[in-house]
């Protein structure tokens, strides 16, 4: 029996053609806002989807209209044989875009293999240009390795390279303009992300920095000129400074959510299809897959998840509202 040629359109007529896959909940960093030191509950090896299981789920997704895939984590590059998996993934017929989000620590080591695997685009997370602060935020003295990774991706010709910066009040707020200034000399897209209180990582005491505050700090460098959006653009709005090589983007999931245009599904490291990053709703696809279910039946699990996709995530996300940790969902 064949899977019907039906696409994943949700109750609000959004066409969900983008799957973000967390291939591991493990990370070599302990970012304060994501995977703080002492976080427990690592998934057991047997709980994590095997590569061939992920590939099977993606193949089913492709038949349901998935066209874009992003590999994330945890830190995807810490998982053994990640680049072989990337190679197998990019060879699947039907995907128009396969990208990778990484913290960059292992990037220079793997850059040749990532390029050879046919990865189109890279997002690299970097919240500070100060090596000491990098250690404070991530728990690891790895700034130089990350910068080397970014340089190696740049030299290898990846384009655009997107640098993800989570804006953290009292931590990197004074540095946002310096990070934005990278766009003058490098063709990078510097994207400022509002901190999301998720997985019990709430950074207490201070109010979160929202779009307006972030933008005000960035605009101390000059006026931002809007850049026309393209069809495949994600949630970041696009801007640039006059004469700059790169761009600036803002991802305001909290203050100005982009739910009405959300085209995303997520596959968690432990094999659940999650229709909304900021809602604790998911459908287990791993158990039925391991129990021998046919592709046609597994396809129904996609549809059930899609049916449960909320129109928008909660307006105000309070501490503990979203319990699942970011590193298992993938951000
Ligand atoms: N390890 C990879 C990395 O660091 O890019 C991929 C996984 S990480 C969960 C993906 C993205 O989510 C990163 O850019 C990270 O900064 C972002 N992120 C994690 N926790 C977040 C939070 N609480 N609020 C906003 N962004 C967050």
py3Dmol code that shows the C-alpha trace and the ligand (Angstrom):
import py3Dmol

protein = """\
ATOM      1  CA  UNK A   1       0.000   0.000   0.000  1.00  0.00           C
ATOM      2  CA  UNK A   2       1.282   3.487  -0.841  1.00  0.00           C
ATOM      3  CA  UNK A   3       1.168   6.537   1.337  1.00  0.00           C
ATOM      4  CA  UNK A   4      -1.499   8.830  -0.093  1.00  0.00           C
ATOM      5  CA  UNK A   5      -0.028  11.850  -1.831  1.00  0.00           C
ATOM      6  CA  UNK A   6      -1.431  14.085   0.877  1.00  0.00           C
ATOM      7  CA  UNK A   7       0.600  16.899   2.291  1.00  0.00           C
ATOM      8  CA  UNK A   8       0.965  17.926   5.886  1.00  0.00           C
ATOM      9  CA  UNK A   9      -1.459  20.834   6.050  1.00  0.00           C
ATOM     10  CA  UNK A  10      -2.653  21.693   9.544  1.00  0.00           C
ATOM     11  CA  UNK A  11      -6.044  22.893  10.790  1.00  0.00           C
ATOM     12  CA  UNK A  12      -5.010  26.496  10.049  1.00  0.00           C
ATOM     13  CA  UNK A  13      -3.979  25.725   6.456  1.00  0.00           C
ATOM     14  CA  UNK A  14      -0.255  25.966   7.149  1.00  0.00           C
ATOM     15  CA  UNK A  15       1.761  23.686   4.896  1.00  0.00           C
ATOM     16  CA  UNK A  16       4.312  21.973   7.136  1.00  0.00           C
ATOM     17  CA  UNK A  17       7.226  21.202   4.845  1.00  0.00           C
ATOM     18  CA  UNK A  18      10.133  21.785   7.225  1.00  0.00           C
ATOM     19  CA  UNK A  19      11.425  19.149   9.665  1.00  0.00           C
ATOM     20  CA  UNK A  20      13.998  20.017  12.312  1.00  0.00           C
ATOM     21  CA  UNK A  21      15.695  16.963  13.724  1.00  0.00           C
ATOM     22  CA  UNK A  22      17.541  16.715  17.014  1.00  0.00           C
ATOM     23  CA  UNK A  23      19.908  13.777  16.565  1.00  0.00           C
ATOM     24  CA  UNK A  24      21.178  13.788  20.147  1.00  0.00           C
ATOM     25  CA  UNK A  25      20.427  15.428  23.469  1.00  0.00           C
ATOM     26  CA  UNK A  26      24.151  15.338  24.333  1.00  0.00           C
ATOM     27  CA  UNK A  27      26.168  18.532  24.122  1.00  0.00           C
ATOM     28  CA  UNK A  28      29.789  19.471  24.697  1.00  0.00           C
ATOM     29  CA  UNK A  29      28.680  22.832  26.134  1.00  0.00           C
ATOM     30  CA  UNK A  30      26.558  23.714  29.155  1.00  0.00           C
ATOM     31  CA  UNK A  31      24.924  26.954  28.112  1.00  0.00           C
ATOM     32  CA  UNK A  32      23.138  28.643  31.003  1.00  0.00           C
ATOM     33  CA  UNK A  33      19.936  29.017  29.003  1.00  0.00           C
ATOM     34  CA  UNK A  34      19.870  25.576  27.390  1.00  0.00           C
ATOM     35  CA  UNK A  35      21.777  22.794  29.063  1.00  0.00           C
ATOM     36  CA  UNK A  36      23.061  24.181  32.370  1.00  0.00           C
ATOM     37  CA  UNK A  37      25.665  22.229  34.306  1.00  0.00           C
ATOM     38  CA  UNK A  38      24.102  19.617  36.504  1.00  0.00           C
ATOM     39  CA  UNK A  39      21.129  19.045  34.180  1.00  0.00           C
ATOM     40  CA  UNK A  40      20.159  15.482  34.599  1.00  0.00           C
ATOM     41  CA  UNK A  41      18.019  13.125  32.582  1.00  0.00           C
ATOM     42  CA  UNK A  42      20.297  12.321  29.669  1.00  0.00           C
ATOM     43  CA  UNK A  43      18.535   9.963  27.335  1.00  0.00           C
ATOM     44  CA  UNK A  44      19.765   6.400  27.327  1.00  0.00           C
ATOM     45  CA  UNK A  45      21.454   5.236  24.141  1.00  0.00           C
ATOM     46  CA  UNK A  46      18.547   2.905  23.385  1.00  0.00           C
ATOM     47  CA  UNK A  47      16.072   5.779  23.704  1.00  0.00           C
ATOM     48  CA  UNK A  48      17.729   7.812  20.962  1.00  0.00           C
ATOM     49  CA  UNK A  49      16.651   7.214  17.389  1.00  0.00           C
ATOM     50  CA  UNK A  50      19.221   5.332  15.353  1.00  0.00           C
ATOM     51  CA  UNK A  51      20.372   6.974  12.127  1.00  0.00           C
ATOM     52  CA  UNK A  52      18.562   4.450   9.947  1.00  0.00           C
ATOM     53  CA  UNK A  53      15.376   5.109  11.918  1.00  0.00           C
ATOM     54  CA  UNK A  54      15.728   8.847  11.359  1.00  0.00           C
ATOM     55  CA  UNK A  55      16.314   8.299   7.642  1.00  0.00           C
ATOM     56  CA  UNK A  56      13.202   6.151   7.409  1.00  0.00           C
ATOM     57  CA  UNK A  57      11.123   8.817   9.162  1.00  0.00           C
ATOM     58  CA  UNK A  58      12.523  11.485   6.829  1.00  0.00           C
ATOM     59  CA  UNK A  59      11.703   9.337   3.775  1.00  0.00           C
ATOM     60  CA  UNK A  60       8.116   9.075   4.978  1.00  0.00           C
ATOM     61  CA  UNK A  61       8.129  12.831   5.633  1.00  0.00           C
ATOM     62  CA  UNK A  62       9.327  13.513   2.097  1.00  0.00           C
ATOM     63  CA  UNK A  63       6.399  11.554   0.708  1.00  0.00           C
ATOM     64  CA  UNK A  64       4.168  13.799   2.815  1.00  0.00           C
ATOM     65  CA  UNK A  65       5.729  16.997   1.483  1.00  0.00           C
ATOM     66  CA  UNK A  66       8.735  17.625   3.761  1.00  0.00           C
ATOM     67  CA  UNK A  67      11.269  19.497   1.613  1.00  0.00           C
ATOM     68  CA  UNK A  68      13.561  21.135   4.112  1.00  0.00           C
ATOM     69  CA  UNK A  69      15.476  19.488   6.943  1.00  0.00           C
ATOM     70  CA  UNK A  70      17.715  20.974   9.628  1.00  0.00           C
ATOM     71  CA  UNK A  71      19.941  18.815  11.808  1.00  0.00           C
ATOM     72  CA  UNK A  72      20.402  20.043  15.339  1.00  0.00           C
ATOM     73  CA  UNK A  73      20.745  18.710  18.883  1.00  0.00           C
ATOM     74  CA  UNK A  74      22.180  18.767  21.577  1.00  0.00           C
ATOM     75  CA  UNK A  75      25.316  19.226  19.594  1.00  0.00           C
ATOM     76  CA  UNK A  76      24.958  17.186  16.403  1.00  0.00           C
ATOM     77  CA  UNK A  77      28.711  16.969  15.803  1.00  0.00           C
ATOM     78  CA  UNK A  78      29.305  15.094  19.064  1.00  0.00           C
ATOM     79  CA  UNK A  79      27.258  12.158  17.803  1.00  0.00           C
ATOM     80  CA  UNK A  80      29.442   9.433  16.344  1.00  0.00           C
ATOM     81  CA  UNK A  81      29.384   9.208  12.542  1.00  0.00           C
ATOM     82  CA  UNK A  82      27.319  12.364  12.210  1.00  0.00           C
ATOM     83  CA  UNK A  83      28.925  13.278   8.870  1.00  0.00           C
ATOM     84  CA  UNK A  84      28.147   9.842   7.364  1.00  0.00           C
ATOM     85  CA  UNK A  85      24.576  10.352   8.447  1.00  0.00           C
ATOM     86  CA  UNK A  86      24.548  13.831   6.848  1.00  0.00           C
ATOM     87  CA  UNK A  87      25.805  12.301   3.626  1.00  0.00           C
ATOM     88  CA  UNK A  88      23.013   9.693   3.639  1.00  0.00           C
ATOM     89  CA  UNK A  89      20.479  12.391   4.412  1.00  0.00           C
ATOM     90  CA  UNK A  90      21.467  14.726   1.589  1.00  0.00           C
ATOM     91  CA  UNK A  91      21.257  11.823  -0.839  1.00  0.00           C
ATOM     92  CA  UNK A  92      17.565  11.300  -0.168  1.00  0.00           C
ATOM     93  CA  UNK A  93      15.588  12.375  -3.212  1.00  0.00           C
ATOM     94  CA  UNK A  94      13.036  15.090  -2.612  1.00  0.00           C
ATOM     95  CA  UNK A  95      14.799  17.394  -0.158  1.00  0.00           C
ATOM     96  CA  UNK A  96      15.642  20.833  -1.489  1.00  0.00           C
ATOM     97  CA  UNK A  97      17.521  22.045   1.583  1.00  0.00           C
ATOM     98  CA  UNK A  98      19.523  20.297   4.298  1.00  0.00           C
ATOM     99  CA  UNK A  99      21.215  22.455   6.914  1.00  0.00           C
ATOM    100  CA  UNK A 100      23.014  22.094  10.213  1.00  0.00           C
ATOM    101  CA  UNK A 101      22.973  24.032  13.487  1.00  0.00           C
ATOM    102  CA  UNK A 102      26.112  23.675  15.572  1.00  0.00           C
ATOM    103  CA  UNK A 103      27.885  25.375  18.444  1.00  0.00           C
ATOM    104  CA  UNK A 104      31.002  25.333  16.279  1.00  0.00           C
ATOM    105  CA  UNK A 105      33.339  23.713  18.814  1.00  0.00           C
ATOM    106  CA  UNK A 106      34.098  20.755  16.520  1.00  0.00           C
ATOM    107  CA  UNK A 107      33.421  22.561  13.282  1.00  0.00           C
ATOM    108  CA  UNK A 108      36.932  23.088  11.975  1.00  0.00           C
ATOM    109  CA  UNK A 109      37.634  19.388  12.559  1.00  0.00           C
ATOM    110  CA  UNK A 110      34.623  18.279  10.502  1.00  0.00           C
ATOM    111  CA  UNK A 111      34.305  21.094   7.967  1.00  0.00           C
ATOM    112  CA  UNK A 112      35.650  19.099   5.008  1.00  0.00           C
ATOM    113  CA  UNK A 113      33.325  16.194   5.718  1.00  0.00           C
ATOM    114  CA  UNK A 114      30.338  18.482   6.240  1.00  0.00           C
ATOM    115  CA  UNK A 115      31.015  20.156   2.907  1.00  0.00           C
ATOM    116  CA  UNK A 116      31.552  16.782   1.206  1.00  0.00           C
ATOM    117  CA  UNK A 117      28.243  15.572   2.659  1.00  0.00           C
ATOM    118  CA  UNK A 118      26.504  18.307   0.681  1.00  0.00           C
ATOM    119  CA  UNK A 119      25.223  20.440   3.532  1.00  0.00           C
ATOM    120  CA  UNK A 120      23.871  23.679   2.104  1.00  0.00           C
ATOM    121  CA  UNK A 121      23.887  25.995   5.028  1.00  0.00           C
ATOM    122  CA  UNK A 122      25.289  26.360   8.505  1.00  0.00           C
ATOM    123  CA  UNK A 123      23.972  28.093  11.604  1.00  0.00           C
ATOM    124  CA  UNK A 124      26.586  28.593  14.293  1.00  0.00           C
ATOM    125  CA  UNK A 125      25.759  29.693  17.833  1.00  0.00           C
ATOM    126  CA  UNK A 126      27.929  32.379  19.388  1.00  0.00           C
ATOM    127  CA  UNK A 127      26.685  34.669  22.147  1.00  0.00           C
ATOM    128  CA  UNK A 128      29.828  36.652  22.891  1.00  0.00           C
ATOM    129  CA  UNK A 129      33.179  37.712  21.438  1.00  0.00           C
ATOM    130  CA  UNK A 130      34.823  37.660  24.847  1.00  0.00           C
ATOM    131  CA  UNK A 131      36.551  34.321  25.585  1.00  0.00           C
ATOM    132  CA  UNK A 132      36.040  34.714  29.361  1.00  0.00           C
ATOM    133  CA  UNK A 133      32.362  35.439  28.964  1.00  0.00           C
ATOM    134  CA  UNK A 134      32.111  32.536  26.536  1.00  0.00           C
ATOM    135  CA  UNK A 135      33.271  30.297  29.339  1.00  0.00           C
ATOM    136  CA  UNK A 136      30.790  31.862  31.758  1.00  0.00           C
ATOM    137  CA  UNK A 137      27.891  31.281  29.368  1.00  0.00           C
ATOM    138  CA  UNK A 138      28.843  27.829  28.100  1.00  0.00           C
ATOM    139  CA  UNK A 139      30.902  26.419  30.969  1.00  0.00           C
ATOM    140  CA  UNK A 140      33.732  25.598  28.545  1.00  0.00           C
ATOM    141  CA  UNK A 141      36.827  27.513  27.475  1.00  0.00           C
ATOM    142  CA  UNK A 142      36.211  27.043  23.766  1.00  0.00           C
ATOM    143  CA  UNK A 143      35.852  30.496  22.214  1.00  0.00           C
ATOM    144  CA  UNK A 144      38.996  30.163  20.092  1.00  0.00           C
ATOM    145  CA  UNK A 145      37.916  26.785  18.726  1.00  0.00           C
ATOM    146  CA  UNK A 146      34.505  28.167  17.791  1.00  0.00           C
ATOM    147  CA  UNK A 147      36.002  31.198  16.074  1.00  0.00           C
ATOM    148  CA  UNK A 148      38.359  28.901  14.199  1.00  0.00           C
ATOM    149  CA  UNK A 149      35.338  26.837  13.178  1.00  0.00           C
ATOM    150  CA  UNK A 150      33.553  29.921  11.880  1.00  0.00           C
ATOM    151  CA  UNK A 151      36.649  30.979   9.933  1.00  0.00           C
ATOM    152  CA  UNK A 152      37.030  27.505   8.454  1.00  0.00           C
ATOM    153  CA  UNK A 153      33.384  27.481   7.312  1.00  0.00           C
ATOM    154  CA  UNK A 154      33.893  30.928   5.789  1.00  0.00           C
ATOM    155  CA  UNK A 155      37.038  29.821   3.977  1.00  0.00           C
ATOM    156  CA  UNK A 156      35.301  26.690   2.745  1.00  0.00           C
ATOM    157  CA  UNK A 157      32.727  28.939   1.100  1.00  0.00           C
ATOM    158  CA  UNK A 158      29.597  28.174   3.121  1.00  0.00           C
ATOM    159  CA  UNK A 159      27.157  30.957   2.474  1.00  0.00           C
ATOM    160  CA  UNK A 160      25.335  32.421   4.162  1.00  0.00           C
ATOM    161  CA  UNK A 161      26.783  31.532   7.530  1.00  0.00           C
ATOM    162  CA  UNK A 162      24.226  32.446  10.149  1.00  0.00           C
ATOM    163  CA  UNK A 163      25.488  33.328  13.602  1.00  0.00           C
ATOM    164  CA  UNK A 164      22.852  32.746  16.288  1.00  0.00           C
ATOM    165  CA  UNK A 165      23.114  35.062  19.282  1.00  0.00           C
ATOM    166  CA  UNK A 166      20.736  34.586  22.209  1.00  0.00           C
ATOM    167  CA  UNK A 167      20.292  37.991  23.839  1.00  0.00           C
ATOM    168  CA  UNK A 168      20.838  37.590  27.561  1.00  0.00           C
ATOM    169  CA  UNK A 169      20.081  40.473  29.863  1.00  0.00           C
ATOM    170  CA  UNK A 170      22.964  41.231  32.201  1.00  0.00           C
ATOM    171  CA  UNK A 171      25.204  38.782  30.360  1.00  0.00           C
ATOM    172  CA  UNK A 172      25.810  39.832  26.755  1.00  0.00           C
ATOM    173  CA  UNK A 173      23.499  42.868  26.479  1.00  0.00           C
ATOM    174  CA  UNK A 174      26.465  45.259  26.383  1.00  0.00           C
ATOM    175  CA  UNK A 175      27.994  43.299  23.535  1.00  0.00           C
ATOM    176  CA  UNK A 176      25.119  43.024  21.095  1.00  0.00           C
ATOM    177  CA  UNK A 177      26.388  45.936  18.988  1.00  0.00           C
ATOM    178  CA  UNK A 178      29.877  44.367  18.797  1.00  0.00           C
ATOM    179  CA  UNK A 179      28.366  41.124  17.565  1.00  0.00           C
ATOM    180  CA  UNK A 180      26.241  43.027  15.029  1.00  0.00           C
ATOM    181  CA  UNK A 181      29.402  44.822  13.865  1.00  0.00           C
ATOM    182  CA  UNK A 182      30.754  41.512  12.577  1.00  0.00           C
ATOM    183  CA  UNK A 183      28.364  42.023   9.661  1.00  0.00           C
ATOM    184  CA  UNK A 184      30.449  44.977   8.435  1.00  0.00           C
ATOM    185  CA  UNK A 185      33.438  42.833   7.555  1.00  0.00           C
ATOM    186  CA  UNK A 186      32.019  39.344   7.139  1.00  0.00           C
ATOM    187  CA  UNK A 187      29.140  38.222   4.915  1.00  0.00           C
ATOM    188  CA  UNK A 188      27.550  36.571   7.947  1.00  0.00           C
ATOM    189  CA  UNK A 189      23.922  36.879   8.973  1.00  0.00           C
ATOM    190  CA  UNK A 190      23.980  37.825  12.651  1.00  0.00           C
ATOM    191  CA  UNK A 191      20.652  36.771  14.134  1.00  0.00           C
ATOM    192  CA  UNK A 192      19.555  37.943  17.548  1.00  0.00           C
ATOM    193  CA  UNK A 193      17.248  35.510  19.286  1.00  0.00           C
ATOM    194  CA  UNK A 194      15.007  36.350  22.210  1.00  0.00           C
ATOM    195  CA  UNK A 195      15.703  34.104  25.141  1.00  0.00           C
ATOM    196  CA  UNK A 196      12.912  31.568  25.612  1.00  0.00           C
ATOM    197  CA  UNK A 197      12.219  30.236  29.110  1.00  0.00           C
ATOM    198  CA  UNK A 198      12.175  26.567  28.369  1.00  0.00           C
ATOM    199  CA  UNK A 199      13.106  23.344  30.112  1.00  0.00           C
ATOM    200  CA  UNK A 200      13.450  24.958  33.541  1.00  0.00           C
ATOM    201  CA  UNK A 201      16.409  27.069  32.432  1.00  0.00           C
ATOM    202  CA  UNK A 202      14.800  30.377  33.324  1.00  0.00           C
ATOM    203  CA  UNK A 203      17.550  32.911  33.907  1.00  0.00           C
ATOM    204  CA  UNK A 204      16.062  34.542  36.979  1.00  0.00           C
ATOM    205  CA  UNK A 205      16.371  38.042  38.392  1.00  0.00           C
ATOM    206  CA  UNK A 206      16.432  39.991  35.164  1.00  0.00           C
ATOM    207  CA  UNK A 207      13.684  40.684  32.673  1.00  0.00           C
ATOM    208  CA  UNK A 208      14.355  39.038  29.315  1.00  0.00           C
ATOM    209  CA  UNK A 209      15.654  41.286  26.550  1.00  0.00           C
ATOM    210  CA  UNK A 210      13.000  41.626  23.891  1.00  0.00           C
ATOM    211  CA  UNK A 211      13.157  42.683  20.250  1.00  0.00           C
ATOM    212  CA  UNK A 212      12.879  46.429  20.905  1.00  0.00           C
ATOM    213  CA  UNK A 213      15.696  46.436  23.484  1.00  0.00           C
ATOM    214  CA  UNK A 214      17.905  44.271  21.303  1.00  0.00           C
ATOM    215  CA  UNK A 215      17.307  46.388  18.236  1.00  0.00           C
ATOM    216  CA  UNK A 216      17.957  49.615  20.120  1.00  0.00           C
ATOM    217  CA  UNK A 217      21.360  48.280  21.171  1.00  0.00           C
ATOM    218  CA  UNK A 218      22.208  47.100  17.649  1.00  0.00           C
ATOM    219  CA  UNK A 219      21.112  50.377  16.073  1.00  0.00           C
ATOM    220  CA  UNK A 220      23.711  52.309  18.037  1.00  0.00           C
ATOM    221  CA  UNK A 221      25.889  51.282  15.056  1.00  0.00           C
ATOM    222  CA  UNK A 222      23.690  52.987  12.463  1.00  0.00           C
ATOM    223  CA  UNK A 223      20.373  52.739  10.692  1.00  0.00           C
ATOM    224  CA  UNK A 224      19.199  49.308   9.643  1.00  0.00           C
ATOM    225  CA  UNK A 225      17.981  49.028   6.071  1.00  0.00           C
ATOM    226  CA  UNK A 226      15.393  46.313   5.338  1.00  0.00           C
ATOM    227  CA  UNK A 227      16.456  43.458   3.052  1.00  0.00           C
ATOM    228  CA  UNK A 228      13.751  41.931   0.847  1.00  0.00           C
ATOM    229  CA  UNK A 229      12.604  38.563   2.136  1.00  0.00           C
ATOM    230  CA  UNK A 230      12.882  35.512  -0.039  1.00  0.00           C
ATOM    231  CA  UNK A 231      10.597  32.537  -0.364  1.00  0.00           C
ATOM    232  CA  UNK A 232      12.649  30.186   1.802  1.00  0.00           C
ATOM    233  CA  UNK A 233      13.402  32.678   4.558  1.00  0.00           C
ATOM    234  CA  UNK A 234      12.854  31.547   8.103  1.00  0.00           C
ATOM    235  CA  UNK A 235      11.405  33.558  10.971  1.00  0.00           C
ATOM    236  CA  UNK A 236      14.200  36.165  11.142  1.00  0.00           C
ATOM    237  CA  UNK A 237      13.384  39.501   9.573  1.00  0.00           C
ATOM    238  CA  UNK A 238      16.302  40.741   7.484  1.00  0.00           C
ATOM    239  CA  UNK A 239      18.199  44.001   7.753  1.00  0.00           C
ATOM    240  CA  UNK A 240      21.612  45.381   6.954  1.00  0.00           C
ATOM    241  CA  UNK A 241      23.797  48.367   7.638  1.00  0.00           C
ATOM    242  CA  UNK A 242      24.726  50.510   4.681  1.00  0.00           C
ATOM    243  CA  UNK A 243      27.867  49.120   3.033  1.00  0.00           C
ATOM    244  CA  UNK A 244      27.977  46.016   5.251  1.00  0.00           C
ATOM    245  CA  UNK A 245      29.026  42.644   3.854  1.00  0.00           C
ATOM    246  CA  UNK A 246      26.523  40.734   5.957  1.00  0.00           C
ATOM    247  CA  UNK A 247      23.076  41.068   7.454  1.00  0.00           C
ATOM    248  CA  UNK A 248      21.267  41.406  10.748  1.00  0.00           C
ATOM    249  CA  UNK A 249      18.184  39.424  11.730  1.00  0.00           C
ATOM    250  CA  UNK A 250      15.897  39.303  14.737  1.00  0.00           C
ATOM    251  CA  UNK A 251      14.003  36.238  15.887  1.00  0.00           C
ATOM    252  CA  UNK A 252      11.334  37.401  18.272  1.00  0.00           C
ATOM    253  CA  UNK A 253       9.550  34.221  19.301  1.00  0.00           C
ATOM    254  CA  UNK A 254       8.337  35.866  22.493  1.00  0.00           C
ATOM    255  CA  UNK A 255       7.462  39.478  21.676  1.00  0.00           C
ATOM    256  CA  UNK A 256       6.307  39.040  18.115  1.00  0.00           C
ATOM    257  CA  UNK A 257       5.669  35.400  17.461  1.00  0.00           C
ATOM    258  CA  UNK A 258       5.638  34.211  13.864  1.00  0.00           C
ATOM    259  CA  UNK A 259       3.242  31.321  14.478  1.00  0.00           C
ATOM    260  CA  UNK A 260       0.867  32.187  11.638  1.00  0.00           C
ATOM    261  CA  UNK A 261       3.591  31.426   9.100  1.00  0.00           C
ATOM    262  CA  UNK A 262       5.173  28.518  10.981  1.00  0.00           C
ATOM    263  CA  UNK A 263       5.911  25.632   8.593  1.00  0.00           C
ATOM    264  CA  UNK A 264       7.838  23.501  11.096  1.00  0.00           C
ATOM    265  CA  UNK A 265       7.637  20.117  12.651  1.00  0.00           C
ATOM    266  CA  UNK A 266      10.307  18.739  14.937  1.00  0.00           C
ATOM    267  CA  UNK A 267      11.617  15.231  15.443  1.00  0.00           C
ATOM    268  CA  UNK A 268      13.057  14.925  18.926  1.00  0.00           C
ATOM    269  CA  UNK A 269      16.143  12.899  19.770  1.00  0.00           C
ATOM    270  CA  UNK A 270      13.955  10.321  21.506  1.00  0.00           C
ATOM    271  CA  UNK A 271      11.697   9.866  18.512  1.00  0.00           C
ATOM    272  CA  UNK A 272       8.680  12.095  18.994  1.00  0.00           C
ATOM    273  CA  UNK A 273       7.124  14.371  16.411  1.00  0.00           C
ATOM    274  CA  UNK A 274       6.619  17.734  18.039  1.00  0.00           C
ATOM    275  CA  UNK A 275       4.424  20.219  16.202  1.00  0.00           C
ATOM    276  CA  UNK A 276       5.326  23.347  18.214  1.00  0.00           C
ATOM    277  CA  UNK A 277       8.618  24.287  19.860  1.00  0.00           C
ATOM    278  CA  UNK A 278       6.902  26.049  22.734  1.00  0.00           C
ATOM    279  CA  UNK A 279       4.091  23.646  23.531  1.00  0.00           C
ATOM    280  CA  UNK A 280       4.563  20.327  25.270  1.00  0.00           C
ATOM    281  CA  UNK A 281       2.689  18.330  22.664  1.00  0.00           C
ATOM    282  CA  UNK A 282       4.262  15.425  20.790  1.00  0.00           C
ATOM    283  CA  UNK A 283       3.517  12.080  19.195  1.00  0.00           C
ATOM    284  CA  UNK A 284       5.684   9.026  19.714  1.00  0.00           C
ATOM    285  CA  UNK A 285       6.805   7.606  16.372  1.00  0.00           C
ATOM    286  CA  UNK A 286       9.730   5.532  17.679  1.00  0.00           C
ATOM    287  CA  UNK A 287       7.741   2.903  19.596  1.00  0.00           C
ATOM    288  CA  UNK A 288       5.457   1.994  16.674  1.00  0.00           C
ATOM    289  CA  UNK A 289       8.413   2.092  14.278  1.00  0.00           C
ATOM    290  CA  UNK A 290      10.357  -0.326  16.463  1.00  0.00           C
ATOM    291  CA  UNK A 291       7.255  -2.491  16.817  1.00  0.00           C
ATOM    292  CA  UNK A 292       7.331  -3.021  13.055  1.00  0.00           C
ATOM    293  CA  UNK A 293       4.626  -0.637  11.883  1.00  0.00           C
ATOM    294  CA  UNK A 294       4.399  -0.040   8.136  1.00  0.00           C
ATOM    295  CA  UNK A 295       5.236   3.304   6.557  1.00  0.00           C
ATOM    296  CA  UNK A 296       1.558   3.963   5.859  1.00  0.00           C
ATOM    297  CA  UNK A 297       0.764   3.627   9.548  1.00  0.00           C
ATOM    298  CA  UNK A 298       3.747   5.728  10.577  1.00  0.00           C
ATOM    299  CA  UNK A 299       2.566   8.420   8.163  1.00  0.00           C
ATOM    300  CA  UNK A 300      -0.630   8.638  10.203  1.00  0.00           C
ATOM    301  CA  UNK A 301       1.462   9.631  13.219  1.00  0.00           C
ATOM    302  CA  UNK A 302       2.727  12.631  11.253  1.00  0.00           C
ATOM    303  CA  UNK A 303      -0.881  13.597  10.549  1.00  0.00           C
ATOM    304  CA  UNK A 304      -1.899  13.215  14.188  1.00  0.00           C
ATOM    305  CA  UNK A 305       0.957  15.499  15.243  1.00  0.00           C
ATOM    306  CA  UNK A 306       0.007  18.001  12.545  1.00  0.00           C
ATOM    307  CA  UNK A 307      -3.614  17.991  13.723  1.00  0.00           C
ATOM    308  CA  UNK A 308      -2.419  18.873  17.216  1.00  0.00           C
ATOM    309  CA  UNK A 309      -0.311  21.842  16.114  1.00  0.00           C
ATOM    310  CA  UNK A 310      -1.652  24.840  18.005  1.00  0.00           C
ATOM    311  CA  UNK A 311      -2.391  28.027  16.091  1.00  0.00           C
ATOM    312  CA  UNK A 312       0.089  29.803  18.291  1.00  0.00           C
ATOM    313  CA  UNK A 313       2.145  29.110  21.349  1.00  0.00           C
ATOM    314  CA  UNK A 314       1.058  30.591  24.667  1.00  0.00           C
ATOM    315  CA  UNK A 315       1.241  34.382  24.725  1.00  0.00           C
ATOM    316  CA  UNK A 316       3.069  34.448  28.017  1.00  0.00           C
ATOM    317  CA  UNK A 317       5.358  31.584  28.714  1.00  0.00           C
ATOM    318  CA  UNK A 318       5.963  31.319  32.413  1.00  0.00           C
ATOM    319  CA  UNK A 319       8.719  29.471  34.209  1.00  0.00           C
ATOM    320  CA  UNK A 320       8.354  25.770  33.773  1.00  0.00           C
ATOM    321  CA  UNK A 321       5.541  26.049  31.217  1.00  0.00           C
ATOM    322  CA  UNK A 322       7.587  24.281  28.598  1.00  0.00           C
ATOM    323  CA  UNK A 323       9.152  21.382  30.390  1.00  0.00           C
ATOM    324  CA  UNK A 324      11.022  19.552  27.689  1.00  0.00           C
ATOM    325  CA  UNK A 325      14.639  20.579  27.500  1.00  0.00           C
ATOM    326  CA  UNK A 326      15.833  22.450  24.416  1.00  0.00           C
ATOM    327  CA  UNK A 327      18.644  20.039  23.702  1.00  0.00           C
ATOM    328  CA  UNK A 328      16.275  17.156  23.191  1.00  0.00           C
ATOM    329  CA  UNK A 329      13.937  19.238  21.004  1.00  0.00           C
ATOM    330  CA  UNK A 330      16.673  20.966  19.063  1.00  0.00           C
ATOM    331  CA  UNK A 331      15.721  24.664  19.173  1.00  0.00           C
TER     332      UNK A 331
END
"""
ligand_1 = """\
27
LIG
N 24.266 22.690 19.802
C 23.781 23.408 18.674
C 23.987 24.886 18.851
O 24.453 25.312 19.899
O 23.719 25.622 17.906
C 22.349 23.097 18.273
C 21.311 22.986 19.332
S 20.854 24.475 20.125
C 19.527 23.894 21.156
C 20.029 25.345 18.819
C 19.817 26.807 19.055
O 18.893 26.999 20.100
C 21.080 27.563 19.427
O 21.271 28.659 18.557
C 20.786 28.048 20.821
O 21.401 29.260 21.095
C 19.276 28.144 20.829
N 18.699 28.085 22.156
C 18.879 27.129 23.091
N 18.193 27.408 24.212
C 17.540 28.569 23.981
C 16.651 29.377 24.758
N 16.315 29.041 25.989
N 16.175 30.502 24.179
C 16.521 30.853 22.917
N 17.339 30.130 22.150
C 17.852 29.003 22.668
"""
view = py3Dmol.view(width=600, height=400)
view.addModel(protein, "pdb")
view.setStyle({"model": 0}, {"cartoon": {"style": "trace"}})
view.addModel(ligand_1, "xyz")
view.setStyle({"model": 1}, {"stick": {}})
view.zoomTo()
view.show()
